[in-house]
């Protein structure tokens, strides 16, 4: 098989321009540092948390969808208006915790430090979020004017949460 001279000159250009490059290319594979082992559990958890978070955002958006059709999304609230700031802060915290978990998973997957405790804490966090999702889904089913799209989306969130728990368990078990 005949090599194209232009391609051959392109491949040899680094050798002519930088003598160290030729020394590097001639090293044996055993002198090259081994690559870090892949972290499939962390990557899967990142994707699952992102999917869960998007579903949470879609759940909120679906709740506001009546606004786009001239209807009110207002529900009859049993919460005293003076206590609404506490509810709003609790919701903000509920939204932020998965984002922090996502960032910490990234650090745990790329650092050599002691992250074993974080893995177990993360499993507990996933279980808490799964329980709150199951409770929310049950409430969505039981309210008189329940919307099937919201219940379906909550069921998807519960499934994603259970997958998070399963993958977290595997991550803890991996060592």
N, C-alpha and C positions, 0 to 999 in steps of 0.2 A: 504494500500500500504506500503510495507516494504522499509525502507531506507537503502541504502548501508552504512555500518559502516565507510568505508574509506571516503566517501563523507561527512558524518556527522562530522567526525573528522577534515576534511579540513575546513568546514564551521565554526566550533567552535574554530579553532586555534587562530584567532584574539582575541576572547574573553578571552582565557587563557593567551595569551602573553601580551595583553594590556587591563587592566581593563577599561580604558577610552572608549575603543571601545564599550563595552557593554552599557555604559551610553549613548553614542552617538546613538546607535541603538534603545534605549528605548525612545528617545525623541519623542514628538508628531510632526506630520508634520507641525503644525502651528508655531513651534519655528525655523524651517529652513527658511532661507532667500529665498524669491521668486526669481525665475529665471528671467533674463532680458527678456523683450518681444522680440520675433523674429523680425528680420528686413528683410522681404522677398523682399522689393523693392530694398534695397541695394545689396542683394545677386543676384537678377536678373540683376541689372545694371552691377555688376561686370562681370557676365557671358556674358552679351550682349557686353560690351566693349571688353572683351577678344575675342569674336567671330569677332567683327568688326576689331580689330587689326590684328587678323590672316588673315582675308580677305584682309586687306591692304597689308600685307606681301605677300600673294599669288598673289595679283595684280602686285606687283613689280616683283615677281619671274616669273610670266607669261610673263611679258614684256622682261625678259632676256632669256626666253626659246629658242629663235632662236639661241643663242650662242652654245647650246648643239647639234645643227644640222648643224653647219658650216655656219650659216647665220648671218648677222649683225642685231642687234636690234636697230641700229642707226636711229633716226628720223631727219627730216630736222628741225633744230631749228631756231627760229626767235630771240633768245636771244643773245645779244652781249657777246662774251666769257669773257669780262672783268666783266660782271654782274653775271656770273655763281656762284661765291661764295655767293652772296646774295640769289640766288635760292636754293643753297644747304643748307644754314642756315635756310631758310624758310621751307624747307622740313624736316629738323631735328626738328624744332619746331613743325611742324604738326604731326610728329611721337611721340614726347615727351608729348604733352599736354594730349592725352588719357591715357598715362601711369600715369601721375600725377593725373588725374581725378580718375583713378582706385585706387590709393593709398589713396586719400582723401575720396573716398566712404567708404573704409575700416575703416578709422578713424571715419567718420560720423556715421557709423553703430554701432561702439563699444564704442563710447564716449558719455558721458552725457552732454557734453558742448553744446553751442549754434551753431548748424549746419544748422539752418533753411535758413539762407542767402545762404549758400553753395548749398543747394538743388535747390534754384531758379537760382543761377549762373550756376549750372550744367545743368539745363533745357535749359538755353540760350546757353550754350556750345554745347549741343546736337543739337540744332536747327542750329547753325552756321555750325557744321560739316555735318549735313544733307544737307544744302544748297550747301556747297562745293562739296559734293558727287553727288548731282543732276547736278550741273554745269559740273563736270568732266565727268559724264556719257553722258551728251548731247554732249560735245566736242568729247568724244570717238565715239559716233554715227556719228557725222558730218565729221570726218576726212576721206579722200578718202580711205585710206588703213586700215579701221577699222577692228578690229578682233572681231568676235562674242564672243569668250571666255572672252575677256576683258570687253566687254559690259555686258555680263551676270554676271560676277563677280561684276561689278559696280552696277548692279541692285540689287544684293544680299546685297551689302554694303548699298544701299539706304534703303532697307527694314529693315536691322538691325538698321540703324540710326533712322528710324521712330519708331521702337520698343523701342529704347533707349529713344526717346522723350516721348512716351506714358508712359513708366514706370517712367520716371523722373516726369512727370506730376502727376502720381498717388502718388509718393513719396512726392511731394510738398503738395498735397492735403491731405495726411495722417496726417499732423500736425507735 
